[in-house]
Amino acid sequence: MSEESKGTNFIIELPILEEEVSEIPKIIGKRILVIEDEEIIINMIKSILEEEEHKVDLAFNGEEALAKIDTNLYDLIVCDIRMPYMDGKRFYNEIKNKREGLGDRIIFISGDTSDKTIGFINETGNKFLEKPFKIKEFKNAIYDSLLKL
């Protein structure tokens, strides 16, 4: 029975469910080429990938990257779009003709989100991260790409 101005107490009992923790298996030891002309960005990416236990090679433009591809096999490439000497678009077209299937294993990164750049990305069907990107977003893109190998 309720009394006016005394308030009412309710007791609600809810079961406690343990949260399922599913650990994502780590993919390690892959060989990744990073092509980026900005030293601070290339060093950050290298640190992230090495922390994830990948082998990382660096190139500061597309020409340098093509030379590395002649002597090494890569599981994945992270490539800036706007660089001196040979940009990411030209590099992509060269690599498609040079090594079958490697063009599909490129993650493009760029601060350039012009219609021309986005059109190019859409034509390739490759992953694209807009700079600046979050580290978690980058790690997820790497993981998703390596999972498809």
C-alpha atoms as an extended CHARMM CRD file, in Angstrom:
* protein
*
       149  EXT
         1         1  MET       CA              0.0000000000        0.0000000000        0.0000000000  PROA      1               0.0000000000
         2         2  SER       CA              1.3430000000        3.4660000000       -0.9260000000  PROA      2               0.0000000000
         3         3  GLU       CA              1.3220000000        6.4550000000        1.3330000000  PROA      3               0.0000000000
         4         4  GLU       CA              1.2010000000        9.9440000000       -0.0330000000  PROA      4               0.0000000000
         5         5  SER       CA              4.5620000000       11.8220000000        0.0470000000  PROA      5               0.0000000000
         6         6  LYS       CA              6.4790000000        8.7090000000        1.1730000000  PROA      6               0.0000000000
         7         7  GLY       CA              7.7630000000        7.5630000000       -2.2280000000  PROA      7               0.0000000000
         8         8  THR       CA              7.9890000000        4.0640000000       -3.5980000000  PROA      8               0.0000000000
         9         9  ASN       CA             10.8860000000        1.6490000000       -3.7330000000  PROA      9               0.0000000000
        10        10  PHE       CA             11.3350000000       -0.7780000000       -6.5780000000  PROA      10              0.0000000000
        11        11  ILE       CA             13.8240000000       -3.5910000000       -6.7280000000  PROA      11              0.0000000000
        12        12  ILE       CA             14.8000000000       -4.7060000000      -10.1920000000  PROA      12              0.0000000000
        13        13  GLU       CA             17.0420000000       -7.7080000000      -10.5830000000  PROA      13              0.0000000000
        14        14  LEU       CA             18.8590000000       -8.1530000000      -13.8880000000  PROA      14              0.0000000000
        15        15  PRO       CA             21.0760000000      -11.0790000000      -14.7760000000  PROA      15              0.0000000000
        16        16  ILE       CA             24.7360000000      -10.2710000000      -15.3530000000  PROA      16              0.0000000000
        17        17  LEU       CA             25.9510000000      -11.6160000000      -18.6540000000  PROA      17              0.0000000000
        18        18  GLU       CA             29.6190000000      -12.0890000000      -19.2320000000  PROA      18              0.0000000000
        19        19  GLU       CA             30.8120000000      -10.2960000000      -22.3420000000  PROA      19              0.0000000000
        20        20  GLU       CA             32.2090000000      -12.6120000000      -24.9630000000  PROA      20              0.0000000000
        21        21  VAL       CA             35.7090000000      -11.5760000000      -25.7960000000  PROA      21              0.0000000000
        22        22  SER       CA             36.6810000000      -12.7810000000      -29.2090000000  PROA      22              0.0000000000
        23        23  GLU       CA             40.3140000000      -12.1790000000      -29.9450000000  PROA      23              0.0000000000
        24        24  ILE       CA             41.1080000000      -11.3610000000      -33.5300000000  PROA      24              0.0000000000
        25        25  PRO       CA             43.9530000000      -13.5580000000      -34.7100000000  PROA      25              0.0000000000
        26        26  LYS       CA             47.0100000000      -11.5080000000      -35.5130000000  PROA      26              0.0000000000
        27        27  ILE       CA             48.5480000000      -11.6730000000      -38.9700000000  PROA      27              0.0000000000
        28        28  ILE       CA             52.2940000000      -11.2200000000      -38.6260000000  PROA      28              0.0000000000
        29        29  GLY       CA             55.4650000000      -11.4620000000      -40.6560000000  PROA      29              0.0000000000
        30        30  LYS       CA             54.1480000000      -10.1100000000      -43.9350000000  PROA      30              0.0000000000
        31        31  ARG       CA             56.3920000000       -8.0660000000      -46.2140000000  PROA      31              0.0000000000
        32        32  ILE       CA             54.9540000000       -4.6100000000      -46.8230000000  PROA      32              0.0000000000
        33        33  LEU       CA             56.2520000000       -1.8040000000      -49.0260000000  PROA      33              0.0000000000
        34        34  VAL       CA             55.3810000000        1.7390000000      -47.9560000000  PROA      34              0.0000000000
        35        35  ILE       CA             55.5930000000        4.4550000000      -50.6200000000  PROA      35              0.0000000000
        36        36  GLU       CA             55.2960000000        7.9500000000      -49.1530000000  PROA      36              0.0000000000
        37        37  ASP       CA             57.2480000000       11.1680000000      -49.6990000000  PROA      37              0.0000000000
        38        38  GLU       CA             56.5620000000       12.7640000000      -46.2960000000  PROA      38              0.0000000000
        39        39  GLU       CA             59.1810000000       11.5520000000      -43.8330000000  PROA      39              0.0000000000
        40        40  ILE       CA             57.0420000000       11.9650000000      -40.7020000000  PROA      40              0.0000000000
        41        41  ILE       CA             54.2090000000        9.9070000000      -42.2230000000  PROA      41              0.0000000000
        42        42  ILE       CA             56.4530000000        7.1650000000      -43.6110000000  PROA      42              0.0000000000
        43        43  ASN       CA             58.1580000000        6.7920000000      -40.2120000000  PROA      43              0.0000000000
        44        44  MET       CA             54.8010000000        6.6300000000      -38.4060000000  PROA      44              0.0000000000
        45        45  ILE       CA             53.4930000000        3.9630000000      -40.7940000000  PROA      45              0.0000000000
        46        46  LYS       CA             56.7400000000        1.9910000000      -40.5050000000  PROA      46              0.0000000000
        47        47  SER       CA             56.4870000000        2.0370000000      -36.6920000000  PROA      47              0.0000000000
        48        48  ILE       CA             52.8780000000        0.8450000000      -36.7340000000  PROA      48              0.0000000000
        49        49  LEU       CA             53.6360000000       -2.0020000000      -39.1430000000  PROA      49              0.0000000000
        50        50  GLU       CA             56.7580000000       -3.1030000000      -37.2860000000  PROA      50              0.0000000000
        51        51  GLU       CA             54.7840000000       -3.0510000000      -34.0270000000  PROA      51              0.0000000000
        52        52  GLU       CA             52.4220000000       -5.4840000000      -35.7710000000  PROA      52              0.0000000000
        53        53  GLU       CA             55.4980000000       -7.6330000000      -36.5710000000  PROA      53              0.0000000000
        54        54  HSD       CA             55.6380000000       -7.0360000000      -40.3210000000  PROA      54              0.0000000000
        55        55  LYS       CA             58.7740000000       -6.6210000000      -42.4300000000  PROA      55              0.0000000000
        56        56  VAL       CA             58.7250000000       -3.1140000000      -43.8790000000  PROA      56              0.0000000000
        57        57  ASP       CA             60.5540000000       -1.5940000000      -46.8340000000  PROA      57              0.0000000000
        58        58  LEU       CA             60.3440000000        2.1160000000      -47.6350000000  PROA      58              0.0000000000
        59        59  ALA       CA             60.3000000000        4.1110000000      -50.8650000000  PROA      59              0.0000000000
        60        60  PHE       CA             59.9040000000        7.8750000000      -51.1730000000  PROA      60              0.0000000000
        61        61  ASN       CA             58.3850000000        7.7910000000      -54.6810000000  PROA      61              0.0000000000
        62        62  GLY       CA             57.0470000000        5.4200000000      -57.3110000000  PROA      62              0.0000000000
        63        63  GLU       CA             60.3400000000        5.1070000000      -59.1990000000  PROA      63              0.0000000000
        64        64  GLU       CA             62.1530000000        3.9630000000      -56.0650000000  PROA      64              0.0000000000
        65        65  ALA       CA             59.2990000000        1.5620000000      -55.3190000000  PROA      65              0.0000000000
        66        66  LEU       CA             59.4670000000       -0.0380000000      -58.7950000000  PROA      66              0.0000000000
        67        67  ALA       CA             63.1660000000       -0.7420000000      -58.2680000000  PROA      67              0.0000000000
        68        68  LYS       CA             62.3980000000       -2.4640000000      -54.9510000000  PROA      68              0.0000000000
        69        69  ILE       CA             59.6510000000       -4.5400000000      -56.5520000000  PROA      69              0.0000000000
        70        70  ASP       CA             62.1600000000       -5.8260000000      -59.1170000000  PROA      70              0.0000000000
        71        71  THR       CA             64.1800000000       -7.4760000000      -56.3380000000  PROA      71              0.0000000000
        72        72  ASN       CA             61.5840000000       -8.2400000000      -53.6200000000  PROA      72              0.0000000000
        73        73  LEU       CA             58.2020000000       -9.9080000000      -53.2670000000  PROA      73              0.0000000000
        74        74  TYR       CA             55.6030000000       -7.9660000000      -51.2880000000  PROA      74              0.0000000000
        75        75  ASP       CA             52.3930000000       -9.1370000000      -49.6920000000  PROA      75              0.0000000000
        76        76  LEU       CA             50.9700000000       -5.6080000000      -49.5380000000  PROA      76              0.0000000000
        77        77  ILE       CA             51.7780000000       -2.0410000000      -50.5860000000  PROA      77              0.0000000000
        78        78  VAL       CA             50.7560000000        1.1870000000      -48.8510000000  PROA      78              0.0000000000
        79        79  CYS       CA             51.0100000000        3.9980000000      -51.3950000000  PROA      79              0.0000000000
        80        80  ASP       CA             50.5570000000        7.7580000000      -51.2840000000  PROA      80              0.0000000000
        81        81  ILE       CA             48.9330000000        9.2190000000      -54.3690000000  PROA      81              0.0000000000
        82        82  ARG       CA             50.6830000000       12.5880000000      -54.6610000000  PROA      82              0.0000000000
        83        83  MET       CA             54.4800000000       12.2330000000      -54.8000000000  PROA      83              0.0000000000
        84        84  PRO       CA             57.3220000000       13.6570000000      -56.8640000000  PROA      84              0.0000000000
        85        85  TYR       CA             58.9120000000       11.8430000000      -59.8610000000  PROA      85              0.0000000000
        86        86  MET       CA             56.2190000000        9.1580000000      -60.0980000000  PROA      86              0.0000000000
        87        87  ASP       CA             52.9040000000        9.5580000000      -58.3400000000  PROA      87              0.0000000000
        88        88  GLY       CA             50.6820000000        6.7800000000      -56.9880000000  PROA      88              0.0000000000
        89        89  LYS       CA             48.4440000000        6.7160000000      -60.0570000000  PROA      89              0.0000000000
        90        90  ARG       CA             51.3270000000        6.1460000000      -62.4470000000  PROA      90              0.0000000000
        91        91  PHE       CA             52.9130000000        3.6600000000      -60.0510000000  PROA      91              0.0000000000
        92        92  TYR       CA             49.6360000000        1.7010000000      -59.9390000000  PROA      92              0.0000000000
        93        93  ASN       CA             49.4530000000        1.5440000000      -63.7420000000  PROA      93              0.0000000000
        94        94  GLU       CA             53.0990000000        0.4520000000      -63.9860000000  PROA      94              0.0000000000
        95        95  ILE       CA             52.7290000000       -2.2340000000      -61.3230000000  PROA      95              0.0000000000
        96        96  LYS       CA             49.5950000000       -3.6910000000      -62.9030000000  PROA      96              0.0000000000
        97        97  ASN       CA             51.6170000000       -4.4080000000      -66.0320000000  PROA      97              0.0000000000
        98        98  LYS       CA             54.7040000000       -5.5750000000      -64.1340000000  PROA      98              0.0000000000
        99        99  ARG       CA             53.3290000000       -8.0340000000      -61.5400000000  PROA      99              0.0000000000
       100       100  GLU       CA             49.9730000000       -9.6870000000      -61.9510000000  PROA      100             0.0000000000
       101       101  GLY       CA             47.7070000000       -9.2410000000      -58.9300000000  PROA      101             0.0000000000
       102       102  LEU       CA             50.0260000000       -6.8700000000      -57.0370000000  PROA      102             0.0000000000
       103       103  GLY       CA             47.9910000000       -3.8320000000      -58.1130000000  PROA      103             0.0000000000
       104       104  ASP       CA             45.0310000000       -5.2730000000      -56.1930000000  PROA      104             0.0000000000
       105       105  ARG       CA             47.1070000000       -5.3860000000      -53.0020000000  PROA      105             0.0000000000
       106       106  ILE       CA             47.6580000000       -1.6380000000      -52.6980000000  PROA      106             0.0000000000
       107       107  ILE       CA             46.1380000000        0.5420000000      -49.9920000000  PROA      107             0.0000000000
       108       108  PHE       CA             46.1500000000        4.1420000000      -51.1860000000  PROA      108             0.0000000000
       109       109  ILE       CA             46.5840000000        7.0340000000      -48.7560000000  PROA      109             0.0000000000
       110       110  SER       CA             46.2510000000       10.7280000000      -49.5640000000  PROA      110             0.0000000000
       111       111  GLY       CA             45.0340000000       14.0640000000      -48.3350000000  PROA      111             0.0000000000
       112       112  ASP       CA             43.8280000000       14.7560000000      -51.8840000000  PROA      112             0.0000000000
       113       113  THR       CA             40.1310000000       13.9940000000      -52.0720000000  PROA      113             0.0000000000
       114       114  SER       CA             39.4620000000       15.7500000000      -55.3650000000  PROA      114             0.0000000000
       115       115  ASP       CA             36.9310000000       14.2370000000      -57.7440000000  PROA      115             0.0000000000
       116       116  LYS       CA             39.7990000000       13.1360000000      -60.0040000000  PROA      116             0.0000000000
       117       117  THR       CA             41.5480000000       11.2610000000      -57.1760000000  PROA      117             0.0000000000
       118       118  ILE       CA             38.3620000000        9.6780000000      -55.8410000000  PROA      118             0.0000000000
       119       119  GLY       CA             37.4460000000        8.6650000000      -59.4030000000  PROA      119             0.0000000000
       120       120  PHE       CA             40.8260000000        6.9650000000      -59.7560000000  PROA      120             0.0000000000
       121       121  ILE       CA             40.4000000000        5.1300000000      -56.4280000000  PROA      121             0.0000000000
       122       122  ASN       CA             36.9240000000        3.9590000000      -57.4170000000  PROA      122             0.0000000000
       123       123  GLU       CA             38.2620000000        2.6750000000      -60.7590000000  PROA      123             0.0000000000
       124       124  THR       CA             40.9200000000        0.5910000000      -58.9930000000  PROA      124             0.0000000000
       125       125  GLY       CA             38.5500000000       -0.8100000000      -56.3710000000  PROA      125             0.0000000000
       126       126  ASN       CA             41.4090000000       -0.5850000000      -53.8430000000  PROA      126             0.0000000000
       127       127  LYS       CA             41.1680000000        0.5580000000      -50.2380000000  PROA      127             0.0000000000
       128       128  PHE       CA             41.7000000000        4.2580000000      -49.5870000000  PROA      128             0.0000000000
       129       129  LEU       CA             42.4860000000        6.1100000000      -46.3800000000  PROA      129             0.0000000000
       130       130  GLU       CA             42.2000000000        9.8700000000      -46.2730000000  PROA      130             0.0000000000
       131       131  LYS       CA             45.0150000000       11.6610000000      -44.4400000000  PROA      131             0.0000000000
       132       132  PRO       CA             45.0340000000       12.2490000000      -41.6000000000  PROA      132             0.0000000000
       133       133  PHE       CA             43.7260000000        8.8220000000      -40.6180000000  PROA      133             0.0000000000
       134       134  LYS       CA             43.4360000000        7.1930000000      -37.2200000000  PROA      134             0.0000000000
       135       135  ILE       CA             45.9280000000        4.4720000000      -36.2900000000  PROA      135             0.0000000000
       136       136  LYS       CA             43.1110000000        2.0060000000      -35.5620000000  PROA      136             0.0000000000
       137       137  GLU       CA             41.5890000000        2.7300000000      -38.9770000000  PROA      137             0.0000000000
       138       138  PHE       CA             44.9860000000        2.0880000000      -40.6020000000  PROA      138             0.0000000000
       139       139  LYS       CA             45.5350000000       -1.1580000000      -38.6770000000  PROA      139             0.0000000000
       140       140  ASN       CA             42.0540000000       -2.3640000000      -39.6670000000  PROA      140             0.0000000000
       141       141  ALA       CA             42.7220000000       -1.6190000000      -43.3450000000  PROA      141             0.0000000000
       142       142  ILE       CA             46.0110000000       -3.5460000000      -43.1760000000  PROA      142             0.0000000000
       143       143  TYR       CA             44.3740000000       -6.4850000000      -41.3740000000  PROA      143             0.0000000000
       144       144  ASP       CA             41.4260000000       -6.6220000000      -43.8120000000  PROA      144             0.0000000000
       145       145  SER       CA             43.7720000000       -6.5320000000      -46.8000000000  PROA      145             0.0000000000
       146       146  LEU       CA             46.0830000000       -9.2140000000      -45.4410000000  PROA      146             0.0000000000
       147       147  LEU       CA             43.1350000000      -11.4130000000      -44.5250000000  PROA      147             0.0000000000
       148       148  LYS       CA             42.2110000000      -11.5780000000      -48.2290000000  PROA      148             0.0000000000
       149       149  LEU       CA             45.6150000000      -12.9250000000      -49.2760000000  PROA      149             0.0000000000
